[in-house]
Amino acid sequence: MMDEDLVQAIDLAVRRARSNRSRLIRDAVQRHLAYLQQQQQEEAHRQGYERHPQTVEELEAWERIQAWPKD
């Protein structure tokens, strides 16, 4: 169930996009599910770095690789 204000907003959006409710809702759900998956992956990475933080040596190694070459 959706409240009337939400239904009206959906109907306005589908008219403007020349689409339909089903497509708009399906697309919104797919985008939200992709967002949730990305959030879960970022949380897993964060937890991994908390369990095994990078050492100073690892950071310095990357800094050397990323540095601009000197002439």
PAPAMI-411963 format. One line per field, with one value per atom (N, C-alpha, C): atom name; residue number from 1; y, z, x. Coordinates in Angstrom, 1 decimal. Atoms other than C-alpha are relative to their C-alpha. Last residue first. Example, Ala and Ser with C-alpha at 12.3 -4.5 7.8 and 13.67 -1.06 7.14 Angstrom:
% PAPAMI-411963
atom = c(N, CA, C, N, CA, C)
seq = c(2, 2, 2, 1, 1, 1)
c2 = c(-1.1, -1.1, 1.1, -1.2, -4.5, 1.2)
c3 = c(0.0, 7.1, 0.8, 0.0, 7.8, 0.0)
c1 = c(-0.9, 13.7, -0.8, 0.9, 12.3, 0.9)
This chain:
% PAPAMI-411963
atom = c(N, CA, C, N, CA, C, N, CA, C, N, CA, C, N, CA, C, N, CA, C, N, CA, C, N, CA, C, N, CA, C, N, CA, C, N, CA, C, N, CA, C, N, CA, C, N, CA, C, N, CA, C, N, CA, C, N, CA, C, N, CA, C, N, CA, C, N, CA, C, N, CA, C, N, CA, C, N, CA, C, N, CA, C, N, CA, C, N, CA, C, N, CA, C, N, CA, C, N, CA, C, N, CA, C, N, CA, C, N, CA, C, N, CA, C, N, CA, C, N, CA, C, N, CA, C, N, CA, C, N, CA, C, N, CA, C, N, CA, C, N, CA, C, N, CA, C, N, CA, C, N, CA, C, N, CA, C, N, CA, C, N, CA, C, N, CA, C, N, CA, C, N, CA, C, N, CA, C, N, CA, C, N, CA, C, N, CA, C, N, CA, C, N, CA, C, N, CA, C, N, CA, C, N, CA, C, N, CA, C, N, CA, C, N, CA, C, N, CA, C, N, CA, C, N, CA, C, N, CA, C, N, CA, C, N, CA, C, N, CA, C, N, CA, C, N, CA, C)
seq = c(71, 71, 71, 70, 70, 70, 69, 69, 69, 68, 68, 68, 67, 67, 67, 66, 66, 66, 65, 65, 65, 64, 64, 64, 63, 63, 63, 62, 62, 62, 61, 61, 61, 60, 60, 60, 59, 59, 59, 58, 58, 58, 57, 57, 57, 56, 56, 56, 55, 55, 55, 54, 54, 54, 53, 53, 53, 52, 52, 52, 51, 51, 51, 50, 50, 50, 49, 49, 49, 48, 48, 48, 47, 47, 47, 46, 46, 46, 45, 45, 45, 44, 44, 44, 43, 43, 43, 42, 42, 42, 41, 41, 41, 40, 40, 40, 39, 39, 39, 38, 38, 38, 37, 37, 37, 36, 36, 36, 35, 35, 35, 34, 34, 34, 33, 33, 33, 32, 32, 32, 31, 31, 31, 30, 30, 30, 29, 29, 29, 28, 28, 28, 27, 27, 27, 26, 26, 26, 25, 25, 25, 24, 24, 24, 23, 23, 23, 22, 22, 22, 21, 21, 21, 20, 20, 20, 19, 19, 19, 18, 18, 18, 17, 17, 17, 16, 16, 16, 15, 15, 15, 14, 14, 14, 13, 13, 13, 12, 12, 12, 11, 11, 11, 10, 10, 10, 9, 9, 9, 8, 8, 8, 7, 7, 7, 6, 6, 6, 5, 5, 5, 4, 4, 4, 3, 3, 3, 2, 2, 2, 1, 1, 1)
c2 = c(-0.2, 14.4, -0.1, -1.3, 13.0, 0.0, 0.2, 10.4, 1.4, -0.4, 11.4, -0.3, -1.2, 9.4, 0.3, -1.0, 6.7, 1.4, 0.4, 3.8, 1.2, 0.0, 5.4, -0.3, -1.3, 6.2, 0.1, -0.6, 2.7, 1.4, 0.7, 1.3, 0.6, -0.6, 3.9, -0.6, -1.3, 2.7, 0.7, 0.2, -0.9, 1.4, 0.5, 0.0, -0.2, -1.2, 2.1, -0.4, -0.4, -1.0, 1.2, -0.1, -1.4, 0.5, -1.3, -2.4, 0.0, 0.0, -6.0, 1.3, 1.3, -6.4, -0.1, -0.1, -2.7, -1.3, -0.9, -3.0, 0.2, 0.6, -6.0, 0.8, 1.0, -4.3, -0.7, -0.7, -1.4, -0.9, -0.5, -3.7, 0.8, 1.2, -5.6, 0.5, 0.4, -2.3, -1.1, -1.0, -1.1, -0.3, 0.2, -4.3, 1.0, 1.2, -4.1, -0.2, -0.3, -0.5, -1.2, -0.8, -1.5, 0.4, 0.9, -4.2, 0.7, 0.8, -1.8, -1.0, -0.8, 0.6, -0.8, -0.2, -2.1, 0.9, 1.3, -3.1, 0.1, 0.1, 0.6, -1.3, -0.9, 0.9, -0.1, 0.4, -2.2, 0.9, 1.1, -1.1, -0.5, -0.5, 2.3, -1.1, -0.7, 0.7, 0.5, 1.0, -1.7, 0.6, 0.7, 1.1, -1.0, -0.9, 3.3, -0.7, -0.2, 0.4, 0.9, 1.3, -0.7, 0.3, 0.2, 2.9, -1.2, 0.6, 3.6, -0.3, 1.3, 5.7, -0.6, 0.8, 8.9, -1.5, 0.9, 10.4, -0.8, -0.8, 13.3, -0.8, -0.8, 11.1, 0.8, 0.9, 8.6, 0.7, 0.4, 11.3, -0.9, -1.1, 12.7, -0.3, -0.2, 9.3, 1.2, 1.1, 8.5, 0.3, -0.3, 11.8, -1.0, -1.1, 11.1, 0.5, 0.5, 7.6, 1.2, 0.7, 9.1, -0.5, -0.9, 11.6, -0.6, -0.7, 9.0, 1.0, -1.0, 6.7, 0.8, -1.3, 3.5, 1.1, -1.2, 0.0, 1.3)
c3 = c(1.2, -14.2, 0.2, 0.0, -11.2, -1.3, 0.2, -11.7, 0.0, 1.4, -10.2, -0.1, 0.1, -7.0, -1.4, 0.5, -7.1, -0.2, 1.3, -6.8, -0.6, 0.9, -3.9, -1.5, 0.2, -2.1, -1.0, 0.9, -2.5, -0.4, 1.2, -0.8, -1.1, 0.6, 1.9, -1.3, 0.5, 2.7, -0.7, 1.2, 2.9, -0.6, 1.1, 5.2, -1.3, 0.5, 7.5, -1.3, -0.7, 7.9, -0.6, 0.8, 6.5, 0.9, 0.5, 9.0, -0.8, 0.5, 9.3, -0.6, -0.5, 11.4, -0.4, -1.4, 10.8, 0.6, -0.4, 7.2, 1.5, 0.3, 6.8, 0.4, -1.0, 8.6, -0.2, -1.3, 6.3, 1.1, 0.2, 3.2, 1.3, -0.1, 4.5, -0.2, -1.4, 5.1, 0.2, -0.7, 1.6, 1.5, 0.5, 0.1, 0.7, -0.7, 2.2, -0.4, -1.5, 1.1, 0.7, -0.1, -2.6, 1.5, 0.2, -2.2, 0.1, -1.2, -0.7, -0.1, -1.1, -3.5, 1.2, 0.3, -6.1, 1.0, -0.3, -4.3, -0.3, -1.5, -4.3, 0.3, -0.5, -8.0, 1.5, 0.5, -8.8, 0.4, -0.9, -6.6, -0.4, -1.3, -8.4, 1.0, 0.1, -11.8, 1.4, 0.2, -10.9, -0.1, -1.3, -9.4, -0.2, -1.0, -12.5, 1.3, 0.4, -14.9, 1.0, -0.2, -13.1, -0.3, -1.5, -12.7, 0.1, -0.7, -16.5, 1.5, -0.4, -18.8, 0.7, 1.0, -20.7, 0.2, 0.6, -18.4, -1.1, 0.5, -17.5, -0.7, 1.1, -17.2, -0.6, 1.1, -15.1, -1.2, 0.5, -12.7, -1.2, 0.6, -12.2, -0.7, 1.3, -11.6, -0.7, 1.0, -9.1, -1.3, 0.4, -7.2, -1.1, 0.9, -7.2, -0.5, 1.3, -5.8, -1.0, 0.7, -3.1, -1.4, 0.5, -2.1, -0.8, 1.2, -2.0, -0.5, -0.3, 0.5, -1.3, 0.1, -0.8, 0.3, 0.0, 0.0, 0.0)
c1 = c(-0.8, 63.6, 1.5, -0.8, 61.9, 0.8, -1.4, 59.1, 0.8, -0.4, 55.8, 1.5, -0.8, 55.1, 0.3, 0.8, 52.4, 0.7, 0.5, 54.7, -0.8, -1.2, 56.7, -0.5, -0.4, 53.4, 1.2, 1.0, 52.2, 0.4, -0.2, 55.3, -0.9, -1.2, 55.0, 0.3, 0.4, 51.5, 1.2, 0.9, 52.6, -0.4, -0.8, 55.5, -0.8, -0.7, 53.3, 0.8, -1.1, 51.1, 0.6, -1.3, 47.7, 1.1, -0.3, 45.0, 1.3, -1.4, 44.0, 0.4, -0.6, 40.8, 1.5, -0.1, 39.8, 0.7, -1.1, 40.7, 0.2, -1.2, 38.5, 1.2, -0.3, 35.7, 1.3, -0.4, 35.9, 0.3, -1.4, 36.0, 0.4, -0.9, 32.9, 1.4, -0.1, 31.1, 0.9, -0.8, 31.9, 0.2, -1.4, 30.6, 0.9, -0.5, 27.4, 1.4, -0.2, 26.9, 0.5, -1.2, 27.4, 0.3, -1.1, 24.8, 1.3, -0.1, 22.3, 1.2, -0.6, 22.9, 0.2, -1.4, 22.3, 0.7, -0.7, 19.1, 1.5, -0.1, 18.0, 0.7, -1.0, 18.7, 0.2, -1.3, 16.8, 1.1, -0.4, 13.9, 1.3, -0.3, 13.7, 0.5, -1.3, 13.8, 0.5, -1.0, 11.0, 1.4, -0.2, 8.9, 1.1, -0.6, 9.4, 0.3, -1.4, 8.7, 0.7, -0.8, 5.6, 1.5, -0.3, 4.2, 1.0, 1.1, 4.5, 0.4, -0.2, 6.6, -1.2, 0.7, 6.3, 0.3, -1.0, 9.0, -0.7, -1.1, 6.7, 1.1, 0.5, 3.7, 1.1, 0.1, 5.7, -0.6, -1.3, 6.8, -0.1, -0.6, 3.4, 1.3, 0.8, 1.9, 0.5, -0.4, 4.6, -0.7, -1.3, 4.0, 0.5, 0.1, 0.3, 1.4, 0.5, 0.9, -0.1, -1.1, 3.2, -0.5, -1.0, 0.6, 1.1, 0.4, -2.1, 1.0, 0.9, -0.3, -0.3, -0.7, 1.1, -1.0, 0.8, 0.0, 0.9)
